[in-house]
Amino acid sequence: MPFALYLLALAVFVMGTSEFMLAGLLPSIATDLDVTLGTAGLLTSAFAVGMVVGAPLMAAFARRWPPRRTLIVCLVVFAGCHVIGAITPMFALLLATRVLSALANAGFLAVALSTATTLVSENRKGRAVSILLSGTTIATVAGVPAGALLGTAMGWRTTFSAIALLCVPAAFGVLRGVVNQPGRAMSAALSPKLRTELGELGSPRLRLAMALGALVNGATFAAFTFLAPVVTETAGLTEQWIPLVLVMFGAGSFLGVTIAGRLSDRRPGLVLGVGGPLLLAGWVGMALVASYPVLFGVLVLVQGTLSFGVGSTLITRVLYAASGAPTMGGSYATAALNIGAAAGPVLGAVAFTLGLGTLAPLWVAVALTAIALALTPVAGRARTTVAAERVR
């Protein structure tokens, strides 16, 4: 694999750490800026909304730019937002920087996904996507706990400053690793018009691929967001076990994207046909054995592996389905990821607040995964129809 892919993954790691780190920083942010914890939670929602809107918006705005320029601009904006966030005494300004940094994050990931697939042969898109998304999974394993520890020891503003500093080597990696090819501008000029690329969203194959990716990612984040109360209230463990459980899930997610990266190009049907039902059974199993700490811990690792293995394969399917939108395809994949990341926790929170118990978000994950499995045969028929039309 080209070394540039790993440099892009470094930047995705930095941005992924920023996206998830607020889970451990919200109480101190709320106290420091004199807002309620619920108000501070808007920082998470703002980032998620910015990611969903930002992917297609940034990709459309910069579609004629060389990829390296777009990636660098996104990194500079992202770093600048964290510098401002680290020094501002106003919650409103911090909220605005979270929205803007999410736009930059979404733009970076959308362009990085499209760029990654151009660095490898046509039949290795899945492997390229898995390397890129490994940056996010490593962020959940190492970056987020490290950010939480740094914030606890030296204050939440220090964590924001550290994210800004980490953007420097990431930007250097992009400058060194992503080369602006001489023919790139010509390729951009010859690419389909924006209206044509947006028209690809009318394709049933692409819409189904995006829906499946959003559903599985929504299930993942519905469960992941509310693992802490399951650990303490249902499994009966102390709060000290929460970071370990989250790290186990993150370790499983890294394993999942690594395995899927080697199979999603050549054997996507195997990953989805076997992994999908196992994923559904695993969410059911987690809900049923949550009061047994050892069994619950094992399933946390397994579900991290399955959810990101199946999820990354589905995102690869989005890129294949969006082959007619070379400059916007990455944004469609990013939007699918983040629609799930935004909707899953909301659905989990609604179920949680309706008095359905701490296991309610796990049953939301069951429902979303079941819907995805029900749609999978329809997506398969759509791929078959497209292939038949191409043969004619």
Salt bridges, closest charged atoms under 4 A:
ASP32 OD2 - ARG157 NH2 3.07
GLU122 OE2 - LYS125 NZ 3.34
GLU197 OE2 - ARG63 NH2 2.49
